């Protein structure tokens, strides 16, 4: 039973939950349809969509808040007098205001996720340097002394480098006990992004950490048409036992190639997890049955960087030193690398953002009380 001047919690709950369920049904249907019938549709930052889970929490907070307001009013006044204490309280205006703000938030999340559909042909005149990333994919990179693990932090750093090296050409070499060119030097950043999910220990059958072989492989990646500015960025934990990384870095420096290193891990070290079907079943052990502890070998990586006339950076879970390296690359000699055409995705975030802004603005303009002008005086109207 509703009381004049109080919030109609029963009706509000039914309407708000109904609209919430309808919104989720429409959203899920839209995402399903886009995934199955619009192959060119994608989200640039799909991880942002997790913020949509805050929506049901907002609904819960609103409903609890309405109930608490009613309880507070009844504590300070009897039911017949509540209408006089809070004249003009409108349950439906309050509810409409909340619904506009709450679903405006969801549309803003969609916009921030970067929806894209369709492609356009982009022509870019590349001017910059040639960069080859030598990424360690040995088992030791699965250690979790960086969160979530060394490999994921390294892949995140590589992704940031791809995004920020605009105009530069980039190649990828992966290595463990052996080294392979995973991506020849290219100006197509979207092609480089395609390789990111596949990077891991399964790429190289021979385990180990052959940094010297990786630097030599990266050095051979620079062709005759290479830019004047050339650099190799080694991302590794530095546990190299197979070859001489310093000597390889010196050979690269003699060819005018700067070798930078990023150290992944901690000097305290961590065990190497063994997973089966995504579930951890134990840790790697040596022949004596002792748990193997892998540690960051920062002195070796520092010596390699010094020999390659570059810089060593110790990565953390939140900062892999990408900004420092990008600034260093920008200081190198730039060359005109040619004109390239590649397919770029059309941004569609502006439609979601426009509707979100309109809903939020309208929600902010709606008051929670209703007043009527009658015979020159304001008199309350109770919802």
VOBA-1610 file (N, C-alpha, C; in pm, whole numbers, padded with zeros to 5 digits, always signed):
BEGIN
Unk+00086-00119+00000Unk+00000+00000+00000Unk+00089+00124+00000Unk+00071+00213-00097Unk+00153+00333-00102Unk+00091+00441-00016Unk+00174+00528+00031Unk+00131+00639+00115Unk+00168+00769+00047Unk+00081+00866+00055Unk+00107+00995-00007Unk+00236+01054+00047Unk+00327+01091-00044Unk+00453+01149-00002Unk+00566+01050+00011Unk+00535+00919+00004Unk+00641+00819+00010Unk+00669+00764-00129Unk+00778+00688-00140Unk+00815+00629-00267Unk+00743+00496-00284Unk+00683+00474-00399Unk+00606+00353-00425Unk+00701+00238-00458Unk+00759+00182-00356Unk+00867+00085-00375Unk+00823-00039-00451Unk+00700-00086-00427Unk+00655-00206-00497Unk+00647-00185-00646Unk+00579-00079-00688Unk+00565-00050-00830Unk+00700-00014-00893Unk+00781+00063-00819Unk+00913+00102-00870Unk+00999-00022-00894Unk+00998-00114-00799Unk+01079-00235-00813Unk+01040-00313-00937Unk+00908-00329-00958Unk+00860-00404-01074Unk+00903-00338-01205Unk+00888-00206-01212Unk+00923-00135-01336Unk+01073-00138-01361Unk+01153-00108-01258Unk+01297-00101-01274Unk+01355-00238-01313Unk+01311-00343-01246Unk+01361-00477-01278Unk+01314-00519-01417Unk+01191-00484-01452Unk+01142-00517-01586Unk+01224-00449-01695Unk+01251-00320-01676Unk+01332-00246-01775Unk+01474-00302-01779Unk+01527-00339-01663Unk+01663-00394-01657Unk+01672-00525-01737Unk+01575-00614-01715Unk+01575-00741-01787Unk+01558-00719-01937Unk+01473-00625-01974Unk+01453-00595-02116Unk+01581-00541-02178Unk+01650-00451-02105Unk+01775-00394-02156Unk+01881-00501-02177Unk+01894-00594-02081Unk+01992-00701-02097Unk+01955-00793-02213Unk+01826-00821-02230Unk+01783-00906-02341Unk+01815-00840-02474Unk+01788-00710-02485Unk+01818-00637-02609Unk+01968-00634-02634Unk+02046-00607-02527Unk+02191-00600-02543Unk+02252-00733-02586Unk+02208-00842-02522Unk+02260-00974-02557Unk+02219-01012-02699Unk+02094-00982-02736Unk+02048-01011-02873Unk+02129-00931-02975Unk+02160-00806-02941Unk+02240-00723-03032Unk+02380-00780-03050Unk+02445-00817-02939Unk+02580-00872-02947Unk+02582-01005-03021Unk+02481-01089-02998Unk+02474-01218-03066Unk+02455-01197-03217Unk+02364-01107-03252Unk+02339-01080-03394Unk+02461-01022-03462Unk+02529-00929-03392Unk+02648-00867-03450Unk+02758-00970-03472Unk+02774-01062-03376Unk+02880-01163-03387Unk+02852-01264-03499Unk+02725-01295-03523Unk+02691-01401-03618Unk+02653-01349-03757Unk+02600-01228-03764Unk+02550-01179-03892Unk+02624-01055-03943Unk+02710-00999-03859Unk+02789-00882-03902Unk+02937-00914-03878Unk+02999-00991-03966Unk+03137-01035-03943Unk+03238-00921-03933Unk+03202-00803-03984Unk+03294-00691-03978Unk+03278-00609-03850Unk+03182-00649-03765Unk+03160-00575-03640Unk+03258-00626-03534Unk+03313-00534-03457Unk+03403-00571-03349Unk+03411-00457-03248Unk+03462-00489-03129Unk+03491-00387-03029Unk+03642-00371-03021Unk+03688-00248-03029Unk+03831-00221-03023Unk+03887-00250-02885Unk+03807-00224-02781Unk+03849-00249-02643Unk+03739-00330-02574Unk+03726-00455-02612Unk+03616-00539-02562Unk+03619-00556-02410Unk+03739-00545-02350Unk+03748-00565-02205Unk+03669-00459-02127Unk+03642-00344-02190Unk+03566-00238-02123Unk+03423-00283-02094Unk+03372-00378-02172Unk+03234-00423-02156Unk+03209-00485-02018Unk+03313-00527-01949Unk+03295-00579-01814Unk+03232-00475-01722Unk+03248-00348-01755Unk+03190-00241-01672Unk+03037-00246-01674Unk+02977-00315-01772Unk+02832-00326-01776Unk+02777-00398-01653Unk+02860-00479-01589Unk+02816-00551-01469Unk+02788-00457-01353Unk+02832-00333-01364Unk+02802-00234-01259Unk+02655-00192-01265Unk+02590-00214-01381Unk+02450-00173-01397Unk+02356-00237-01296Unk+02354-00371-01283Unk+02267-00433-01182Unk+02297-00386-01040Unk+02423-00356-01013Unk+02457-00304-00880Unk+02394-00168-00857Unk+02392-00084-00960Unk+02327+00047-00950Unk+02177+00031-00924Unk+02116-00066-00991Unk+01973-00093-00970Unk+01948-00131-00825Unk+02032-00221-00773Unk+02015-00265-00634Unk+02029-00148-00538Unk+02128-00063-00560Unk+02150+00052-00473Unk+02029+00147-00478Unk+01973+00168-00598Unk+01857+00257-00612Unk+01737+00203-00537Unk+01708+00073-00554Unk+01591+00015-00488Unk+01607+00015-00338Unk+01725-00018-00289Unk+01749-00014-00145Unk+01737+00129-00094Unk+01788+00225-00171Unk+01780+00366-00132Unk+01637+00413-00120Unk+01550+00370-00215Unk+01409+00410-00209Unk+01342+00354-00084Unk+01373+00228-00053Unk+01314+00167+00067Unk+01364+00237+00194Unk+01490+00272+00199Unk+01545+00341+00316Unk+01485+00479+00334Unk+01457+00547+00222Unk+01394+00679+00230Unk+01255+00668+00293Unk+01180+00566+00250Unk+01047+00546+00308Unk+01056+00518+00458Unk+01148+00432+00497Unk+01163+00401+00640Unk+01200+00525+00720Unk+01287+00608+00662Unk+01328+00730+00732Unk+01211+00826+00749Unk+01126+00838+00644Unk+01011+00928+00654Unk+00913+00880+00762Unk+00890+00749+00767Unk+00795+00696+00864Unk+00846+00704+01007Unk+00976+00711+01024Unk+01030+00724+01159Unk+01005+00863+01217Unk+00995+00961+01128Unk+00983+01100+01176Unk+00841+01155+01167Unk+00750+01078+01110Unk+00614+01131+01098Unk+00516+01017+01078Unk+00391+01042+01115Unk+00285+00945+01088Unk+00246+00954+00942Unk+00183+00848+00892Unk+00150+00843+00750Unk+00066+00962+00702Unk-00034+01009+00775Unk-00114+01121+00725Unk-00035+01250+00706Unk+00075+01265+00781Unk+00150+01391+00774Unk+00270+01387+00680Unk+00301+01267+00628Unk+00420+01256+00542Unk+00407+01344+00419Unk+00285+01348+00361Unk+00265+01430+00241Unk+00293+01576+00264Unk+00269+01624+00389Unk+00297+01764+00420Unk+00446+01788+00442Unk+00519+01685+00488Unk+00662+01701+00515Unk+00743+01706+00385Unk+00704+01624+00288Unk+00779+01619+00161Unk+00682+01642+00046Unk+00633+01766+00032Unk+00534+01794-00073Unk+00593+01773-00212Unk+00511+01716-00298Unk+00552+01705-00438Unk+00641+01588-00471Unk+00667+01497-00376Unk+00751+01382-00407Unk+00685+01299-00517Unk+00758+01270-00624Unk+00705+01194-00736Unk+00785+01066-00754Unk+00723+00953-00726Unk+00792+00825-00743Unk+00836+00805-00886Unk+00750+00839-00979Unk+00779+00809-01120Unk+00883+00902-01179Unk+00884+01027-01135Unk+00992+01116-01180Unk+01127+01066-01130Unk+01132+01026-01005Unk+01256+00974-00948Unk+01301+00848-01023Unk+01205+00761-01055Unk+01237+00638-01127Unk+01284+00667-01269Unk+01213+00756-01337Unk+01252+00791-01474Unk+01392+00852-01476Unk+01420+00938-01379Unk+01552+01001-01371Unk+01661+00893-01356Unk+01635+00797-01266Unk+01733+00690-01246Unk+01752+00606-01372Unk+01641+00567-01436Unk+01650+00481-01555Unk+01729+00550-01667Unk+01708+00679-01684Unk+01782+00751-01788Unk+01931+00754-01758Unk+01966+00780-01632Unk+02107+00786-01595Unk+02171+00647-01599Unk+02098+00546-01550Unk+02154+00412-01545Unk+02180+00356-01685Unk+02084+00370-01778Unk+02101+00314-01912Unk+02185+00406-02001Unk+02190+00532-01966Unk+02287+00620-02032Unk+02429+00577-02001Unk+02450+00531-01876Unk+02581+00477-01836Unk+02617+00355-01922Unk+02521+00264-01943Unk+02548+00144-02023Unk+02587+00180-02167Unk+02516+00275-02225Unk+02549+00316-02362Unk+02686+00383-02368Unk+02721+00456-02261Unk+02854+00517-02256Unk+02962+00410-02251Unk+02935+00299-02178Unk+03029+00188-02174Unk+03047+00127-02313Unk+02936+00110-02385Unk+02944+00060-02522Unk+03031+00151-02608Unk+03013+00283-02591Unk+03092+00377-02670Unk+03240+00367-02635Unk+03272+00355-02506Unk+03412+00344-02463Unk+03476+00214-02512Unk+03396+00108-02531Unk+03449-00019-02581Unk+03493-00009-02726Unk+03456+00101-02794Unk+03503+00124-02931Unk+03439+00034-03035Unk+03304+00036-03050Unk+03242-00046-03154Unk+03286+00000-03293Unk+03318-00095-03377Unk+03362-00066-03514Unk+03290-00160-03609Unk+03251-00108-03724Unk+03187-00192-03825Unk+03222-00140-03963Unk+03253-00231-04053Unk+03294-00191-04186Unk+03441-00156-04191Unk+03494-00147-04306Unk+03636-00114-04324Unk+03652-00002-04424Unk+03762+00065-04415Unk+03797+00168-04511Unk+03943+00148-04550Unk+03977+00186-04668Unk+04115+00173-04715Unk+04193+00297-04677Unk+04294+00279-04594Unk+04376+00391-04549Unk+04511+00390-04620Unk+04555+00507-04658Unk+04686+00521-04721Unk+04774+00603-04629Unk+04885+00545-04590Unk+04974+00609-04492Unk+05113+00620-04551Unk+05169+00740-04540Unk+05309+00759-04576Unk+05391+00740-04449Unk+05464+00630-04446Unk+05538+00595-04324Unk+05671+00667-04321Unk+05698+00731-04209Unk+05826+00795-04185Unk+05866+00763-04042Unk+05974+00691-04026Unk+06013+00653-03892Unk+06135+00563-03892Unk+06132+00464-03805Unk+06245+00372-03790Unk+06193+00230-03803Unk+06286+00137-03814Unk+06251-00005-03816Unk+06278-00065-03678Unk+06176-00132-03624Unk+06185-00190-03490Unk+06154-00339-03499Unk+06240-00422-03441Unk+06214-00565-03432Unk+06206-00602-03284Unk+06093-00662-03245Unk+06074-00707-03108Unk+06118-00853-03100Unk+06213-00883-03013Unk+06255-01022-02987Unk+06190-01065-02857Unk+06086-01149-02867Unk+06006-01186-02750Unk+06041-01326-02701Unk+06077-01335-02575Unk+06107-01463-02509Unk+05975-01537-02484Unk+05962-01658-02541Unk+05841-01739-02520Unk+05876-01871-02450Unk+05985-01872-02375Unk+06024-01994-02304Unk+05929-02018-02186Unk+05933-02141-02132Unk+05844-02177-02022Unk+05861-02087-01900Unk+05982-02037-01879Unk+06006-01953-01761Unk+05924-01824-01765Unk+05877-01785-01885Unk+05795-01663-01896Unk+05654-01684-01842Unk+05622-01806-01802Unk+05491-01833-01742Unk+05491-01810-01591Unk+05608-01781-01534Unk+05616-01755-01390Unk+05530-01636-01353Unk+05476-01638-01233Unk+05377-01539-01192Unk+05429-01437-01093Unk+05560-01406-01100Unk+05610-01299-01013Unk+05571-01161-01069Unk+05527-01155-01194Unk+05454-01040-01248Unk+05311-01086-01268Unk+05215-00998-01251Unk+05074-01038-01257Unk+05010-00995-01389Unk+04937-01087-01456Unk+04909-01224-01411Unk+05027-01319-01429Unk+05112-01297-01527Unk+05237-01371-01539Unk+05329-01293-01634Unk+05454-01335-01644Unk+05551-01262-01726Unk+05507-01252-01871Unk+05453-01362-01924Unk+05416-01364-02064Unk+05307-01262-02096Unk+05206-01255-02010Unk+05096-01162-02034Unk+05143-01017-02023Unk+05231-00989-01929Unk+05286-00852-01917Unk+05368-00819-02042Unk+05444-00916-02092Unk+05525-00895-02212Unk+05435-00871-02333Unk+05328-00948-02346Unk+05235-00930-02458Unk+05164-00796-02449Unk+05133-00753-02326Unk+05071-00622-02308Unk+05166-00511-02350Unk+05294-00526-02316Unk+05394-00427-02357Unk+05408-00425-02509Unk+05407-00543-02571Unk+05416-00550-02716Unk+05296-00483-02781Unk+05178-00506-02725Unk+05057-00442-02778Unk+05067-00290-02770Unk+05118-00239-02658Unk+05133-00094-02643Unk+05234-00039-02742Unk+05342-00113-02767Unk+05441-00070-02864Unk+05380-00063-03004Unk+05301-00163-03040Unk+05235-00164-03171Unk+05146-00042-03187Unk+05072-00009-03081Unk+04980+00106-03088Unk+05053+00239-03098Unk+05170+00248-03034Unk+05234+00379-03022Unk+05345+00403-03125Unk+05386+00300-03197Unk+05489+00320-03298Unk+05425+00355-03432Unk+05351+00465-03435Unk+05285+00509-03557Unk+05388+00559-03659Unk+05376+00508-03781Unk+05469+00549-03886Unk+05594+00466-03892Unk+05623+00391-03787Unk+05741+00305-03785Unk+05703+00166-03835Unk+05799+00094-03887Unk+05775-00044-03926Unk+05819-00136-03813Unk+05752-00250-03804Unk+05776-00337-03690Unk+05777-00483-03733Unk+05866-00560-03672Unk+05873-00704-03693Unk+05878-00774-03559Unk+05846-00904-03559Unk+05845-00982-03435Unk+05926-01110-03454Unk+06020-01132-03362Unk+06098-01256-03355Unk+06063-01322-03222Unk+06031-01451-03224Unk+06006-01524-03100Unk+06121-01621-03078Unk+06152-01643-02950Unk+06264-01732-02922Unk+06246-01803-02789Unk+06304-01920-02782Unk+06322-01996-02658Unk+06460-02058-02672Unk+06466-02192-02699Unk+06595-02252-02728Unk+06642-02221-02869Unk+06547-02181-02956Unk+06576-02140-03093Unk+06500-02010-03119Unk+06532-01946-03230Unk+06467-01819-03264Unk+06408-01826-03404Unk+06287-01769-03419Unk+06218-01767-03547Unk+06158-01630-03571Unk+06152-01592-03698Unk+06082-01469-03734Unk+05933-01498-03742Unk+05857-01441-03652Unk+05713-01462-03651Unk+05642-01365-03744Unk+05692-01243-03753Unk+05633-01141-03840Unk+05744-01061-03905Unk+05761-01069-04037Unk+05861-00985-04104Unk+05828-00837-04085Unk+05926-00753-04099Unk+05906-00609-04077Unk+05795-00557-04168Unk+05698-00489-04108Unk+05582-00438-04182Unk+05534-00307-04119Unk+05462-00228-04199Unk+05401-00106-04147Unk+05255-00129-04108Unk+05204-00250-04131Unk+05065-00282-04103Unk+05050-00324-03957Unk+05006-00231-03871Unk+04993-00261-03729Unk+04883-00363-03701Unk+04779-00364-03785Unk+04671-00461-03763Unk+04722-00604-03783Unk+04816-00623-03876Unk+04873-00756-03895Unk+04954-00798-03772Unk+05027-00702-03715Unk+05105-00733-03595Unk+05013-00770-03479Unk+04898-00704-03468Unk+04803-00732-03360Unk+04748-00874-03371Unk+04735-00924-03494Unk+04678-01057-03514Unk+04761-01166-03447Unk+04891-01143-03435Unk+04980-01245-03381Unk+04978-01250-03228Unk+04931-01143-03164Unk+04940-01135-03018Unk+04876-01253-02944Unk+04752-01292-02979Unk+04691-01401-02901Unk+04763-01535-02915Unk+04841-01553-03021Unk+04905-01683-03046Unk+05041-01695-02979Unk+05095-01587-02924Unk+05229-01589-02869Unk+05234-01666-02737Unk+05325-01761-02728Unk+05338-01841-02607Unk+05441-01951-02625Unk+05466-02030-02521Unk+05570-02134-02526Unk+05548-02240-02634Unk+05424-02260-02678Unk+05396-02363-02778Unk+05454-02329-02915Unk+05493-02203-02936Unk+05544-02162-03067Unk+05681-02222-03098Unk+05762-02247-02995Unk+05898-02296-03015Unk+05912-02430-02943Unk+05947-02534-03018Unk+05953-02669-02958Unk+06073-02686-02866Unk+06186-02624-02902Unk+06307-02639-02822Unk+06308-02534-02712Unk+06305-02580-02586Unk+06301-02487-02475Unk+06442-02438-02439Unk+06446-02325-02369Unk+06571-02259-02334Unk+06552-02110-02350Unk+06661-02035-02348Unk+06653-01890-02369Unk+06775-01846-02448Unk+06766-01860-02580Unk+06880-01827-02667Unk+06870-01682-02713Unk+06910-01589-02625Unk+06899-01447-02656Unk+06991-01410-02773Unk+07111-01469-02776Unk+07204-01438-02885Unk+07145-01475-03020Unk+07085-01594-03029Unk+07024-01637-03155Unk+06909-01544-03192Unk+06834-01497-03093Unk+06722-01406-03120Unk+06772-01274-03176Unk+06880-01220-03118Unk+06934-01093-03167Unk+06988-01109-03309Unk+07056-01222-03335Unk+07108-01246-03470Unk+06993-01260-03570Unk+06886-01330-03531Unk+06770-01345-03620Unk+06705-01210-03647Unk+06694-01129-03542Unk+06636-00995-03558Unk+06726-00909-03647Unk+06856-00922-03630Unk+06949-00843-03712Unk+06934-00877-03859Unk+06912-01005-03890Unk+06895-01046-04030Unk+06761-01000-04087Unk+06668-00961-03999Unk+06536-00917-04047Unk+06541-00783-04119Unk+06644-00703-04088Unk+06657-00573-04153Unk+06713-00592-04293Unk+06630-00565-04394Unk+06674-00583-04532Unk+06753-00466-04585Unk+06778-00470-04716Unk+06854-00363-04780Unk+06778-00231-04780Unk+06644-00239-04772Unk+06563-00117-04773Unk+06532-00069-04631Unk+06610-00115-04535Unk+06585-00079-04395Unk+06602+00070-04374Unk+06531+00121-04273Unk+06543+00262-04238Unk+06682+00291-04181Unk+06715+00420-04178Unk+06843+00458-04121Unk+06847+00427-03972Unk+06734+00451-03905Unk+06724+00418-03762Unk+06673+00276-03744Unk+06749+00193-03677Unk+06712+00053-03657Unk+06734+00015-03511Unk+06638-00057-03455Unk+06653-00098-03316Unk+06590-00235-03293Unk+06650-00309-03202Unk+06597-00437-03155Unk+06558-00420-03009Unk+06439-00466-02974Unk+06393-00461-02834Unk+06375-00604-02787Unk+06460-00647-02695Unk+06454-00783-02641Unk+06368-00780-02515Unk+06261-00862-02515Unk+06174-00874-02398Unk+06194-01014-02341Unk+06257-01023-02224Unk+06296-01154-02172Unk+06320-01147-02022Unk+06327-01265-01959Unk+06367-01271-01818Unk+06518-01287-01804Unk+06588-01302-01917Unk+06734-01302-01917Unk+06799-01431-01874Unk+06723-01537-01853Unk+06782-01665-01814Unk+06838-01736-01938Unk+06949-01688-01987Unk+07008-01741-02110Unk+07129-01828-02077Unk+07121-01951-02122Unk+07232-02044-02098Unk+07286-02101-02229Unk+07219-02069-02341Unk+07250-02134-02467Unk+07362-02065-02546Unk+07370-01931-02540Unk+07464-01861-02626Unk+07507-01729-02564Unk+07581-01653-02642Unk+07640-01527-02594Unk+07559-01409-02646Unk+07469-01359-02564Unk+07386-01246-02603Unk+07466-01118-02619Unk+07568-01101-02535Unk+07651-00980-02545Unk+07720-00970-02680Unk+07778-01081-02725Unk+07848-01081-02854Unk+07752-01050-02967Unk+07631-01106-02961Unk+07531-01079-03065Unk+07490-00933-03065Unk+07479-00874-02945Unk+07443-00732-02936Unk+07554-00644-02993Unk+07681-00682-02971Unk+07793-00607-03029Unk+07790-00614-03181Unk+07758-00733-03235Unk+07751-00745-03381Unk+07639-00656-03436Unk+07528-00650-03366Unk+07418-00564-03410Unk+07459-00417-03406Unk+07528-00376-03298Unk+07572-00237-03285Unk+07668-00200-03396Unk+07753-00295-03437Unk+07847-00268-03547Unk+07773-00245-03677Unk+07652-00300-03689Unk+07570-00278-03809Unk+07479-00156-03795Unk+07499-00079-03690Unk+07417+00041-03670Unk+07281+00014-03609Unk+07266-00100-03543Unk+07138-00139-03482Unk+07149-00127-03330Unk+07063-00050-03270Unk+07062-00033-03125Unk+06983-00146-03062Unk+07036-00207-02957Unk+06969-00317-02888Unk+06926-00270-02749Unk+06795-00267-02727Unk+06738-00235-02596Unk+06683-00363-02534Unk+06676-00368-02403Unk+06624-00486-02334Unk+06521-00446-02229Unk+06420-00531-02214Unk+06319-00516-02108Unk+06323-00643-02024Unk+06348-00629-01895Unk+06357-00744-01806Unk+06223-00780-01746Unk+06182-00906-01764Unk+06054-00955-01712Unk+06077-01046-01592Unk+06017-01013-01479Unk+06030-01098-01361Unk+06090-01024-01243Unk+06121-01100-01139Unk+06181-01043-01019Unk+06308-01120-00986Unk+06396-01055-00913Unk+06521-01121-00875Unk+06498-01228-00768Unk+06385-01220-00697Unk+06352-01324-00600Unk+06306-01451-00672Unk+06245-01432-00789Unk+06203-01545-00870Unk+06069-01603-00831Unk+06027-01703-00906Unk+05900-01770-00883Unk+05903-01906-00952Unk+05821-02001-00905Unk+05815-02131-00973Unk+05742-02120-01106Unk+05759-02221-01190Unk+05696-02224-01321Unk+05573-02315-01314Unk+05453-02259-01325Unk+05333-02342-01311Unk+05315-02437-01430Unk+05259-02552-01402Unk+05222-02648-01506Unk+05070-02653-01509Unk+05012-02633-01627Unk+04866-02629-01639Unk+04817-02739-01732Unk+04702-02792-01699Unk+04637-02894-01779Unk+04493-02850-01802Unk+04461-02825-01931Unk+04328-02776-01966Unk+04293-02648-01890Unk+04394-02561-01877Unk+04373-02432-01811Unk+04377-02437-01660Unk+04393-02553-01601Unk+04396-02565-01454Unk+04537-02600-01409Unk+04586-02527-01307Unk+04721-02552-01259Unk+04724-02684-01181Unk+04819-02771-01219Unk+04829-02903-01155Unk+04959-02920-01078Unk+05044-02817-01078Unk+05170-02826-01005Unk+05272-02730-01059Unk+05398-02750-01020Unk+05507-02665-01065Unk+05617-02751-01129Unk+05690-02689-01221Unk+05797-02760-01289Unk+05906-02797-01188Unk+05959-02922-01201Unk+06064-02970-01110Unk+06186-03013-01191Unk+06302-03011-01126Unk+06424-03055-01192Unk+06438-03207-01179Unk+06549-03261-01227Unk+06568-03406-01228Unk+06578-03465-01087Unk+06607-03379-00989Unk+06614-03426-00850Unk+06481-03413-00777Unk+06378-03368-00850Unk+06246-03353-00789Unk+06225-03224-00715Unk+06320-03129-00728Unk+06308-03000-00662Unk+06235-02900-00752Unk+06151-02817-00693Unk+06078-02716-00769Unk+06175-02615-00830Unk+06162-02592-00959Unk+06249-02498-01029Unk+06203-02355-01001Unk+06295-02272-00958Unk+06267-02130-00936Unk+06337-02050-01045Unk+06260-01978-01125Unk+06319-01896-01231Unk+06330-01752-01183Unk+06447-01691-01202Unk+06474-01556-01154Unk+06513-01465-01270Unk+06478-01339-01257Unk+06520-01239-01354Unk+06671-01221-01347Unk+06736-01232-01464Unk+06881-01210-01471Unk+06905-01070-01526Unk+06881-00970-01441Unk+06895-00832-01487Unk+07038-00794-01522Unk+07143-00846-01452Unk+07279-00809-01493Unk+07310-00849-01637Unk+07263-00967-01679Unk+07288-01008-01817Unk+07218-00916-01916Unk+07092-00884-01888Unk+07018-00796-01978Unk+07080-00656-01983Unk+07134-00611-01870Unk+07202-00481-01868Unk+07328-00486-01954Unk+07403-00596-01945Unk+07525-00608-02026Unk+07491-00615-02175Unk+07383-00683-02208Unk+07342-00692-02349Unk+07303-00554-02401Unk+07229-00478-02321Unk+07190-00344-02362Unk+07312-00253-02377Unk+07405-00264-02286Unk+07528-00183-02295Unk+07607-00219-02420Unk+07620-00349-02449Unk+07692-00392-02568Unk+07623-00346-02695Unk+07488-00337-02690Unk+07412-00294-02807Unk+07388-00144-02810Unk+07455-00068-02720Unk+07444+00078-02714Unk+07299+00123-02689Unk+07227+00038-02616Unk+07087+00069-02588Unk+07063+00089-02440Unk+06941+00060-02397Unk+06899+00087-02260Unk+06828-00036-02203Unk+06851-00061-02075Unk+06782-00170-02005Unk+06671-00112-01919Unk+06554-00177-01923Unk+06439-00134-01843Unk+06387-00254-01766Unk+06366-00237-01636Unk+06308-00343-01554Unk+06158-00324-01551Unk+06083-00419-01607Unk+05937-00409-01614Unk+05873-00444-01481Unk+05759-00384-01454Unk+05675-00421-01341Unk+05539-00463-01397Unk+05451-00511-01309Unk+05320-00556-01355Unk+05241-00443-01419Unk+05264-00319-01373Unk+05187-00205-01424Unk+05262-00118-01523Unk+05393-00134-01533Unk+05471-00047-01622Unk+05588-00124-01680Unk+05582-00145-01811Unk+05689-00218-01879Unk+05789-00124-01946Unk+05779+00005-01918Unk+05876+00099-01973Unk+05854+00134-02118Unk+05733+00113-02168Unk+05705+00138-02309Unk+05725+00286-02345Unk+05681+00375-02257Unk+05694+00520-02285Unk+05840+00559-02302Unk+05927+00503-02218Unk+06070+00534-02227Unk+06127+00489-02361Unk+06090+00368-02403Unk+06141+00316-02529Unk+06087+00392-02649Unk+05959+00428-02644Unk+05901+00505-02755Unk+05971+00640-02769Unk+05998+00704-02655Unk+06070+00832-02659Unk+06210+00813-02718Unk+06274+00702-02686Unk+06407+00673-02739Unk+06401+00651-02890Unk+06298+00579-02935Unk+06281+00555-03078Unk+06257+00686-03151Unk+06179+00775-03091Unk+06150+00903-03154Unk+06277+00988-03170Unk+06375+00963-03086Unk+06500+01038-03095Unk+06595+00984-03200Unk+06562+00873-03263Unk+06649+00815-03365Unk+06626+00880-03500Unk+06717+00858-03592Unk+06704+00914-03726Unk+06582+00857-03796Unk+06496+00945-03847Unk+06375+00904-03916Unk+06401+00895-04067Unk+06339+00796-04128Unk+06352+00779-04272Unk+06214+00765-04334Unk+06201+00807-04460Unk+06076+00784-04532Unk+06073+00638-04573Unk+05972+00567-04525Unk+05967+00423-04545Unk+05871+00381-04656Unk+05807+00477-04719Unk+05718+00444-04830Unk+05573+00473-04796Unk+05486+00451-04895Unk+05342+00472-04881Unk+05274+00336-04880Unk+05186+00315-04782Unk+05123+00186-04764Unk+04972+00202-04758Unk+04902+00103-04810Unk+04757+00098-04801Unk+04718-00023-04716Unk+04626+00001-04625Unk+04576-00111-04545Unk+04433-00082-04501Unk+04363-00186-04465Unk+04222-00174-04426Unk+04212-00131-04282Unk+04141-00024-04259Unk+04115+00023-04124Unk+03966+00009-04091Unk+03932-00006-03966Unk+03793-00024-03925Unk+03726+00110-03901Unk+03599+00119-03939Unk+03521+00241-03920Unk+03468+00246-03777Unk+03493+00356-03707Unk+03444+00373-03571Unk+03294+00403-03570Unk+03221+00339-03481Unk+03076+00363-03467Unk+03040+00406-03326Unk+03140+00440-03245Unk+03113+00474-03105Unk+03029+00599-03091Unk+03035+00689-03193Unk+02969+00818-03180Unk+02817+00806-03166Unk+02758+00701-03225Unk+02613+00685-03213Unk+02574+00647-03070Unk+02647+00553-03012Unk+02620+00515-02873Unk+02645+00632-02779Unk+02753+00707-02806Unk+02789+00819-02719Unk+02685+00930-02726Unk+02631+00958-02846Unk+02532+01064-02862Unk+02405+01031-02784Unk+02358+00907-02795Unk+02237+00867-02721Unk+02264+00869-02571Unk+02383+00822-02530Unk+02418+00821-02388Unk+02417+00963-02332Unk+02477+01056-02404Unk+02482+01196-02357Unk+02342+01255-02347Unk+02256+01224-02446Unk+02119+01275-02443Unk+02043+01221-02323Unk+02058+01092-02294Unk+01988+01031-02181Unk+02036+01088-02048Unk+02168+01102-02034Unk+02223+01156-01910Unk+02180+01300-01889Unk+02184+01380-01997Unk+02143+01521-01987Unk+01996+01532-01948Unk+01912+01451-02013Unk+01769+01453-01982Unk+01746+01409-01837Unk+01820+01306-01794Unk+01806+01259-01657Unk+01844+01365-01555Unk+01948+01442-01584Unk+01991+01547-01493Unk+01890+01662-01487Unk+01815+01682-01596Unk+01719+01793-01601Unk+01588+01759-01530Unk+01561+01632-01515Unk+01435+01592-01452Unk+01447+01604-01300Unk+01355+01679-01239Unk+01352+01691-01094Unk+01274+01577-01033Unk+01291+01557-00904Unk+01221+01448-00836Unk+01090+01493-00773Unk+01058+01621-00786Unk+00932+01671-00732Unk+00852+01739-00841Unk+00720+01736-00826Unk+00630+01798-00922Unk+00557+01912-00855Unk+00555+02029-00918Unk+00481+02143-00863Unk+00390+02199-00970Unk+00275+02255-00930Unk+00180+02316-01022Unk+00160+02462-00984Unk+00148+02546-01083Unk+00121+02688-01059Unk-00031+02708-01062Unk-00088+02754-00951Unk-00233+02768-00943Unk-00268+02899-00872Unk-00339+02989-00942Unk-00381+03118-00886Unk-00264+03196-00827Unk-00152+03192-00899Unk-00038+03271-00856Unk+00044+03208-00748Unk+00006+03089-00702Unk+00081+03023-00595Unk+00124+02884-00640Unk+00235+02838-00586Unk+00280+02701-00610Unk+00209+02611-00510Unk+00142+02508-00561Unk+00081+02409-00472Unk+00133+02273-00510Unk+00162+02189-00412Unk+00221+02060-00442Unk+00121+01964-00504Unk+00174+01880-00594Unk+00095+01771-00647Unk+00168+01641-00613Unk+00098+01552-00551Unk+00160+01431-00502Unk+00140+01319-00601Unk+00252+01247-00633Unk+00241+01134-00724Unk+00193+01013-00647
//
